[in-house]
Structures are given as structure tokens and as C-alpha cells.
Amino acid sequence: MTEIVASVKVGTRGSRLALGQTGQIADVLTGVGGFEAEIVTVRTDGDVLTGPLSQMGGTGVFAAALRAAVLDGGVDVAVHSLKDLPTAAVPGLTLAAVPARVDPRDALCSRDSLSLAELPAGASVGTGSPRRAAQLLAARPDLMIVDIRGNVDTRLGRVAGLPGNAPAAVVPGKTGDLDAVVLAAAGLSRIGRLDTVTEYLEADVMLPAPGQGALALECRTADAEPSGVLGRALAAVDDADTRLAVTAERALLARLEAGCAAPVGAFAFRKGSMLYLEAVVCSLDGARSLRLKKATDGLTSVGATLLGIELAEELLAGGAADLADLSGSAK
Ligand SMILES: NCc1[nH]cc(CCC(=O)O)c1CC(=O)O
């Protein structure tokens, strides 16, 4: 006789990106845990409202509704993009698994396969991210940065002639009006549109957002116990190296008291017996920036957290708070 286990409700936002990554994770969890999964779509303020994110409380609006659904039992485990998850802990919830990270880089998707260096003077590049805007301007001060929002497909639609885009500008002024957009390679990969990438932006040009390319699986603290069926499955999909890296990146962000929309990039990785962390804080116009790196041989949660905190304090000592409003609410 097989053990009868109630189905696990896996919560997600409703975008194609979110549904795709949640479906994959649900398959892995059910494979490991031997239970059924039911995908529950939660509409968030970030999906419903259309104003600037900064006026809705930042990208945290995407996570808040999902977290509330876990707390009230409508969802058992939430699948978040880790970079959209605010760093502050929520009582009653546990970040139970961080699966192996995929490509953390940002990617340029431009018309005519142009690279960043090849874009014509004054070219228009769409991004809603002050971090991306500032680093783009640091590399190419002549670019015209256009503030765009919307899901990944909508943003790609702003560049004419990308593979997979509708052939003609259907809505004048809203499709095909930009020379390029910058998006996370991870998101493009998850919806099968990596063929639109014309250049992967390496860390020396653009440091990613803390947590970029990683997922976060959050459940009620009581369900995270490895003795339970869900906790055991979550522990099995956790990736120790990814967790160390994102712990350092998020500790840095928290110590800077920086919001998800602050012009702060950070990337950590373990290599051998060391954990390396590099971070940048920019002025919004990209004219000034402070970039530092640091490493530790403390390959534990505490070691990774200290690495993030110490690098943040070095950045603050170097004047990071004078470069930009780190709360990330200012535009
Ligand atoms: N802010 C939106 C967002 N949140 C997560 C991803 C996909 C990449 C990832 O999982 O890190 C994206 C799209 C993007 O930034 O291009």
C-alpha cells in the first residue's frame, strides 16, 4: 500500500516566467517527496497595479501576497524569484530551499544583433532597474535609458526584429520603439527566449541583482522540519553552494539597508574552500561607482552572512550612501 499524503499546494505568481519555473520545481518536489502537487496562482499587487513599482513599496509587492497565502494556508510552499524576495525575515515562514542557481548574468537583447559597444551613439535601451541603468550608463554614458515595465515578453516586444517577436509594431509607440532591452538571462532561459540575447553582460560590466538566477522556496516554519514529507523534499532540492552565495549577497543588501530597486549589484560564488563576494554601488547616472570584493574561508551560513555584512560596511566606509539613496525608493 502506498502512503496517502494530502496534495501540496505550490503557490506562484501568474506570469509565464513564474508559472514555468514553478511547474519545474513542483515536478522535482513531487518526484523527491512522492506527493501530489497542486499549482495555486496568486495575484499580487505588482501584477494588478500599473504605477511605478517604487510607489507600491518596491518589488516586495510581488512577494507579499504569496507570503500571506502561505501564512493563511491557501498555499503550502511559495516559489519566488529570490531577487524579488525582501531580505527581512517573516515570522512563521522559513526559506526552506534554494535550488541550484542558473545563469546569474544580465543579457542585452538588441536589434540587428548589436553588442553594447556596437549600439549607435544615443541608442535607447529599456530597463526599469536603477541598477541596470546605472551600470549601462557607466559603460556607455551616451545611451538613453527608457524606464519600462511589464513581463519579459512585453519588454522584448519593445525591440523590433528580435527572434520570436510579433513581426510588426501593433501598438505604435509601444512595440519596436527601442534599440535594446536588458533582462536577466535566467528569466529568458526559463521562458525559452535565450535566442533573443545578443550579448551576455559579464560581471565586470554589470553585476547582477543579489539573488538573481536563484529561486526561493518558502513554507510555514512548522512544515520545514526534515521529519515531515514536505520538509524532506525541500531539503533535497536545496543547493548548499547557491545558498551560501545568496546568503552573502542578501546579507550585504540588508546591511546596506538597500531596497530591491537600489543601484546595488552583488554576486558571490564558492570556489574550492573559499566564498567570494563582489559588489558595486553606483550613482543613478552611472558617473560614480564604488566596487569592492572580499572572500572568506568560512563556508557556513554565519561565515557567508559575515562576509556580506563586512563588505557592506567597507562600501559604507567608502561613501556608498553618498552615491545614491540606497532605500531604492527614489528614482
Ligand atoms: N524583476 C523581475 C524578475 N524577477 C526575476 C526575474 C528573472 C530572473 C531571476 O530569476 O533572477 C525577473 C526578470 C528580469 O529581471 O529580467
The ligand as a Gaussian input file, in Angstrom:
#p B3LYP/6-31G(d) Opt

LIG

0 1
 N       12.406000      41.727000     -11.545000
 C       11.685000      40.818000     -12.367000
 C       12.318000      39.475000     -12.401000
 N       12.374000      38.693000     -11.306000
 C       13.024000      37.534000     -11.632000
 C       13.354000      37.597000     -12.975000
 C       14.017000      36.505000     -13.699000
 C       15.458000      36.294000     -13.316000
 C       15.709000      35.656000     -11.997000
 O       15.035000      34.677000     -11.625000
 O       16.608000      36.115000     -11.307000
 C       12.905000      38.825000     -13.479000
 C       13.011000      39.337000     -14.844000
 C       14.253000      40.154000     -15.112000
 O       14.814000      40.767000     -14.194000
 O       14.679000      40.238000     -16.275000

